[in-house]
Amino acid sequence: MKKKMNILAAVLAALTFASCAVSEAETSDNTNNSEPAAQASDTAEGGTAEQSNDFKYGKIDIPGKDGALCGAPIYIAYENGYFAEQGFDVNLISADFETRKIGLNNGSIPIVNGDFQFFPSIENGIDVKVVDGLHEGCIKFAVKPDSDIKTVDDLKGRKIGVDEIGGTPHQVASLWLENAGISADPSKGEVTFLPFSDGNLEFAALESGEIDVAAMWDPLGSIHEKAGDVRILFDLGTDPYFADHFCCFLYASTKVLNEDPEKVAALLRAYRKAQEWLYENPEQAVDIIVNKNYASIEDKELAVQLIKSYGFPSAAEHDENWDKHVEDDVKYFVNGLSQIGYLETPPEEFAQKIYQKVDVNAK
């Protein structure tokens, strides 16, 4: 189906370059402001930070103060010194849409992590490329424990809370609904989306009955599920349509890719080393993330479960087939978003345009 949604213009305008869970945890003001790991002692086992003040690529800004548990590779690459090993003096920053857009376009921000919600923004003019996959899962749709909503088929005529119109939870919900034969086009009146700038406000709206479903980033949905406050209707990590596919990719500035591809390759080596360390050391990773206030979650056991559920790859998975896996997932979501009218460019053409394979061994 090729439905043209009336909200498309508003969606494109509303899309932001917020990485996973920017508006859920609301912890950026309390996030770690320590010096880069290159200037600190080894923060955790596996940390091999360089003690030298020499950085091949100098100081760079990377958006990494979003309060998202699934942003773990950024935190670990920073704290364990993997960015420093690759020649970067990294400054983790908070960055809104305009800051990221300007930084990516002029190259002052070389790389960001984000979901497939970025695809329409790229079509709308942001000059970046998908260069790697980061993780799976991290979004859940919650209902009250006694709700009569049992499946997606029960959502017709309901109100769904999201963090923003055009954001990833909204797009995920749209794909889920459309694949079940329910229109996500608000003009059709089959569902209503209500935006909430804070995840706690969204949960309060669910409790009060203002909304019927809350589409929330981790860890908030999982925290309330464990407390018995909600029942999970949808899990991005286990739903048949989304399972085993990346929900979050790495996007590199096209300017940096063209002018200094080795710089991007070095960044990917740091990210991949962090992913592999997370795979091997989820408990220690949670200690770092919680102790350094990167994400707001007190239940470390739950945090470990979530880290494991995100499918961070092992060293063995970073093989000759890895890049093909990333490219295939880009095509998968391009096709899905095209079918519901979020993309206008022919899918094959758009997928080729936005993905670029990087030789991670280039030095």
C-alpha positions as CSV (number, residue, x, y, z in Angstrom):
1,M,0.0,0.0,0.0
2,K,1.2,3.5,-0.7
3,K,-0.8,5.8,1.6
4,K,0.0,9.5,1.6
5,M,-0.6,10.7,5.1
6,N,-2.0,14.2,5.5
7,I,0.2,14.7,8.5
8,L,3.4,14.2,6.5
9,A,4.4,17.8,6.4
10,A,3.9,18.2,10.1
11,V,5.8,15.0,10.7
12,L,8.8,16.2,8.7
13,A,8.8,19.5,10.5
14,A,8.5,17.8,13.9
15,L,11.2,15.2,13.4
16,T,14.2,15.8,15.6
17,F,17.7,14.4,15.7
18,A,17.1,13.2,19.3
19,S,18.8,9.9,20.0
20,C,17.0,7.1,21.8
21,A,15.0,8.3,24.8
22,V,15.9,11.9,24.9
23,S,12.5,13.0,26.4
24,E,12.1,9.9,28.6
25,A,14.8,10.0,31.2
26,E,15.2,13.8,31.4
27,T,18.6,13.4,33.1
28,S,20.9,15.5,30.9
29,D,21.4,18.1,33.6
30,N,22.6,15.4,36.0
31,T,24.7,13.5,33.4
32,N,28.4,12.9,34.0
33,N,30.6,15.9,33.3
34,S,33.9,14.3,34.1
35,E,37.0,14.6,32.0
36,P,37.4,12.2,29.0
37,A,38.6,8.8,29.9
38,A,42.0,9.5,28.3
39,Q,42.7,11.7,31.3
40,A,41.3,9.4,33.9
41,S,42.2,6.1,35.4
42,D,40.7,2.9,33.9
43,T,37.1,3.2,34.9
44,A,36.1,-0.4,34.4
45,E,37.7,-3.7,33.5
46,G,38.5,-3.6,29.8
47,G,39.2,0.1,30.0
48,T,42.5,0.8,28.2
49,A,42.5,4.6,27.9
50,E,45.6,6.3,26.6
51,Q,47.3,8.5,29.2
52,S,48.9,10.7,26.5
53,N,47.5,14.1,25.8
54,D,48.1,13.6,22.0
55,F,44.9,13.1,20.0
56,K,45.3,12.4,16.3
57,Y,41.8,13.8,15.5
58,G,41.7,16.4,18.3
59,K,38.7,17.5,20.3
60,I,35.2,16.5,19.0
61,D,31.7,16.9,20.2
62,I,29.4,13.8,20.3
63,P,25.8,14.1,21.5
64,G,25.8,11.7,24.5
65,K,23.8,13.2,27.3
66,D,20.4,12.0,26.5
67,G,19.7,9.9,29.6
68,A,19.0,6.8,27.5
69,L,20.0,3.4,28.8
70,C,20.3,2.2,25.2
71,G,23.0,4.9,24.6
72,A,25.4,2.6,26.4
73,P,28.0,2.3,23.6
74,I,28.7,6.0,23.8
75,Y,29.1,6.0,27.6
76,I,31.3,2.9,27.6
77,A,33.5,4.1,24.7
78,Y,34.0,7.3,26.6
79,E,34.5,5.9,30.1
80,N,36.7,2.9,29.0
81,G,38.9,5.1,26.8
82,Y,38.0,3.7,23.4
83,F,37.5,7.1,21.8
84,A,40.8,8.2,23.2
85,E,42.5,5.1,21.9
86,Q,41.4,6.0,18.4
87,G,42.7,9.5,18.7
88,F,39.7,11.5,19.9
89,D,39.4,14.0,22.8
90,V,35.6,13.6,23.1
91,N,33.3,16.1,24.7
92,L,29.9,14.6,25.4
93,I,27.2,17.2,24.8
94,S,23.4,17.7,24.9
95,A,22.2,18.7,21.5
96,D,18.8,19.6,20.1
97,F,17.7,19.3,16.5
98,E,19.2,22.5,15.3
99,T,22.5,21.9,17.0
100,R,22.8,18.4,15.5
101,K,21.6,19.6,12.1
102,I,24.2,22.4,11.9
103,G,26.9,20.3,13.4
104,L,26.4,17.3,11.0
105,N,26.1,19.6,8.0
106,N,29.3,21.5,8.7
107,G,31.2,18.5,10.2
108,S,31.7,19.9,13.7
109,I,29.6,16.9,14.9
110,P,31.0,13.9,13.0
111,I,28.6,11.2,14.2
112,V,25.3,10.7,16.1
113,N,23.2,7.8,17.0
114,G,19.5,7.7,16.2
115,D,16.5,5.7,15.0
116,F,14.9,5.2,11.7
117,Q,12.9,8.4,12.5
118,F,15.9,10.1,10.9
119,F,15.1,8.7,7.4
120,P,12.4,11.4,6.6
121,S,14.7,14.1,8.0
122,I,17.4,12.9,5.6
123,E,14.9,13.0,2.7
124,N,14.1,16.6,3.9
125,G,17.7,17.7,3.5
126,I,20.0,16.6,6.4
127,D,23.3,15.7,4.9
128,V,24.2,12.4,6.7
129,K,24.7,8.7,5.9
130,V,23.9,5.6,7.9
131,V,27.2,3.9,8.6
132,D,26.5,1.3,11.2
133,G,24.0,-0.4,13.4
134,L,23.9,0.1,17.1
135,H,21.3,-2.0,18.9
136,E,17.8,-3.5,18.9
137,G,14.7,-2.9,21.0
138,C,14.2,-0.2,23.6
139,I,10.6,0.9,23.1
140,K,7.5,-0.5,24.8
141,F,3.8,0.3,24.6
142,A,2.1,0.1,27.9
143,V,-1.6,-0.1,29.0
144,K,-3.2,-0.3,32.5
145,P,-3.1,-3.8,34.0
146,D,-6.9,-4.0,33.8
147,S,-7.2,-2.5,30.3
148,D,-9.5,-4.3,27.8
149,I,-6.8,-3.7,25.1
150,K,-5.2,-7.0,24.4
151,T,-3.8,-6.7,20.8
152,V,-3.2,-4.2,18.1
153,D,-6.7,-4.9,16.8
154,D,-8.2,-3.3,19.9
155,L,-6.5,0.1,19.2
156,K,-9.1,1.4,16.8
157,G,-10.7,4.5,18.3
158,R,-8.0,4.8,21.1
159,K,-5.6,7.5,22.2
160,I,-1.9,6.8,22.1
161,G,0.7,8.8,24.0
162,V,4.0,9.4,22.3
163,D,7.0,11.7,23.0
164,E,6.5,13.7,19.8
165,I,4.6,13.5,16.6
166,G,7.0,12.1,14.0
167,G,9.3,10.7,16.7
168,T,10.3,7.1,16.7
169,P,7.6,5.8,19.1
170,H,5.0,7.5,16.8
171,Q,6.6,5.9,13.7
172,V,6.8,2.5,15.3
173,A,3.1,2.7,16.3
174,S,2.2,3.9,12.8
175,L,4.0,0.9,11.3
176,W,2.4,-1.5,13.8
177,L,-1.1,-0.1,13.1
178,E,-0.8,0.1,9.4
179,N,0.5,-3.5,9.2
180,A,-2.6,-4.6,11.1
181,G,-4.9,-2.7,8.7
182,I,-5.6,0.3,11.0
183,S,-4.9,3.7,9.6
184,A,-2.4,5.9,11.5
185,D,-3.5,8.9,9.5
186,P,-5.2,11.2,12.1
187,S,-7.6,12.5,9.4
188,K,-9.1,9.1,9.2
189,G,-10.0,9.2,12.9
190,E,-9.1,5.6,13.6
191,V,-6.5,6.5,16.3
192,T,-5.4,9.7,18.0
193,F,-1.8,10.5,18.9
194,L,-1.1,12.8,21.8
195,P,2.5,14.1,22.4
196,F,4.1,14.4,25.9
197,S,7.4,16.1,26.3
198,D,8.2,14.1,29.4
199,G,7.8,10.3,29.9
200,N,6.5,10.8,33.5
201,L,3.7,13.0,32.2
202,E,2.8,10.4,29.7
203,F,2.6,7.8,32.4
204,A,0.4,10.1,34.5
205,A,-1.9,10.5,31.5
206,L,-2.2,6.8,31.2
207,E,-3.1,6.5,34.9
208,S,-5.7,9.2,34.6
209,G,-7.3,7.8,31.5
210,E,-6.3,10.7,29.3
211,I,-4.7,8.2,27.0
212,D,-5.3,4.5,26.5
213,V,-1.7,3.5,25.5
214,A,1.6,5.0,26.4
215,A,4.4,4.4,23.9
216,M,7.6,4.8,26.0
217,W,11.3,4.5,25.8
218,D,13.2,2.3,28.1
219,P,13.8,2.2,31.0
220,L,10.5,3.9,32.0
221,G,8.1,1.3,30.5
222,S,10.1,-1.6,32.0
223,I,10.3,0.1,35.4
224,H,6.5,0.5,35.6
225,E,6.0,-3.0,34.3
226,K,8.1,-4.5,37.0
227,A,6.3,-2.4,39.6
228,G,3.0,-3.8,38.3
229,D,1.7,-0.4,37.3
230,V,1.3,-1.4,33.6
231,R,1.0,-4.3,31.3
232,I,3.2,-4.3,28.2
233,L,1.2,-4.5,25.0
234,F,4.1,-4.2,22.5
235,D,7.8,-4.7,22.8
236,L,10.0,-3.5,20.0
237,G,12.6,-6.1,20.8
238,T,10.2,-9.1,20.5
239,D,7.5,-8.0,18.1
240,P,7.7,-10.2,14.9
241,Y,8.0,-7.2,12.6
242,F,10.7,-5.5,14.5
243,A,12.6,-8.3,16.3
244,D,16.2,-8.9,15.2
245,H,16.3,-5.6,13.3
246,F,18.2,-2.5,14.4
247,C,16.1,0.2,16.0
248,C,19.1,2.5,16.3
249,F,21.8,3.3,13.7
250,L,25.0,5.4,13.6
251,Y,24.8,8.4,11.3
252,A,28.0,10.1,10.1
253,S,28.3,13.6,8.6
254,T,28.6,13.4,4.9
255,K,31.1,16.2,4.9
256,V,33.4,14.3,7.3
257,L,32.9,11.1,5.3
258,N,34.0,12.8,2.1
259,E,36.9,14.8,3.6
260,D,38.3,12.3,6.2
261,P,36.8,8.8,5.9
262,E,39.6,7.4,8.2
263,K,38.2,9.6,11.0
264,V,34.8,7.9,10.7
265,A,36.4,4.5,10.5
266,A,38.2,5.3,13.8
267,L,35.0,6.3,15.4
268,L,33.3,3.1,14.3
269,R,36.2,1.1,15.8
270,A,35.6,2.8,19.1
271,Y,31.8,2.1,19.0
272,R,32.3,-1.5,18.0
273,K,34.8,-2.1,20.8
274,A,32.2,-0.7,23.2
275,Q,29.5,-2.9,21.8
276,E,31.6,-5.9,22.2
277,W,32.6,-5.0,25.8
278,L,28.9,-4.5,26.6
279,Y,28.1,-8.0,25.2
280,E,30.8,-9.5,27.5
281,N,30.3,-7.2,30.6
282,P,26.6,-6.1,31.0
283,E,26.8,-6.0,34.8
284,Q,29.9,-3.8,34.9
285,A,28.4,-1.6,32.2
286,V,25.4,-1.0,34.3
287,D,27.6,-0.1,37.2
288,I,29.3,2.5,35.1
289,I,26.1,3.9,33.6
290,V,24.3,4.2,36.9
291,N,27.2,5.4,39.0
292,K,28.1,8.1,36.4
293,N,24.4,9.2,36.1
294,Y,24.2,8.5,32.4
295,A,20.7,6.9,32.8
296,S,18.2,7.2,35.6
297,I,17.4,3.7,36.8
298,E,17.9,2.4,40.4
299,D,17.1,-1.2,39.7
300,K,20.4,-2.5,38.4
301,E,19.1,-6.0,37.9
302,L,16.5,-4.7,35.5
303,A,19.0,-2.5,33.8
304,V,21.2,-5.5,33.2
305,Q,18.3,-7.4,31.7
306,L,17.6,-4.4,29.4
307,I,21.2,-4.1,28.3
308,K,21.2,-7.8,27.3
309,S,18.0,-7.4,25.4
310,Y,19.4,-4.7,23.1
311,G,21.4,-7.3,21.2
312,F,24.8,-5.5,21.3
313,P,27.0,-7.6,19.0
314,S,29.9,-9.8,20.1
315,A,33.3,-9.6,18.4
316,A,32.4,-12.7,16.4
317,E,29.3,-10.9,15.0
318,H,31.4,-8.1,13.7
319,D,32.5,-10.2,10.7
320,E,32.4,-9.9,7.0
321,N,28.6,-10.2,7.0
322,W,28.0,-7.3,9.5
323,D,27.8,-4.5,7.0
324,K,25.3,-6.5,4.8
325,H,23.2,-6.9,7.9
326,V,23.2,-3.1,8.5
327,E,22.4,-2.4,4.8
328,D,19.5,-4.9,4.8
329,D,17.9,-3.3,7.9
330,V,18.2,0.1,6.3
331,K,16.3,-1.2,3.3
332,Y,13.8,-3.0,5.5
333,F,12.7,0.2,7.3
334,V,12.9,2.3,4.2
335,N,10.4,0.0,2.6
336,G,8.2,0.0,5.7
337,L,8.1,3.8,6.0
338,S,7.5,4.2,2.3
339,Q,4.5,2.0,2.5
340,I,2.8,4.2,5.0
341,G,3.7,7.4,3.3
342,Y,6.5,8.7,5.5
343,L,8.9,8.6,2.5
344,E,8.3,9.9,-1.0
345,T,11.5,8.8,-2.7
346,P,11.4,5.3,-4.4
347,P,12.6,2.9,-1.7
348,E,15.5,1.3,-3.5
349,E,16.8,4.7,-4.6
350,F,16.5,6.1,-1.1
351,A,18.1,3.2,0.6
352,Q,21.1,3.4,-1.7
353,K,21.3,7.1,-1.1
354,I,21.4,7.0,2.7
355,Y,23.6,4.0,3.4
356,Q,27.4,4.1,3.0
357,K,29.7,1.3,3.9
358,V,32.8,2.3,5.8
359,D,36.1,0.4,5.8
360,V,36.6,0.2,9.6
361,N,40.2,-0.9,9.1
362,A,41.2,2.3,7.2
363,K,43.9,4.2,9.1
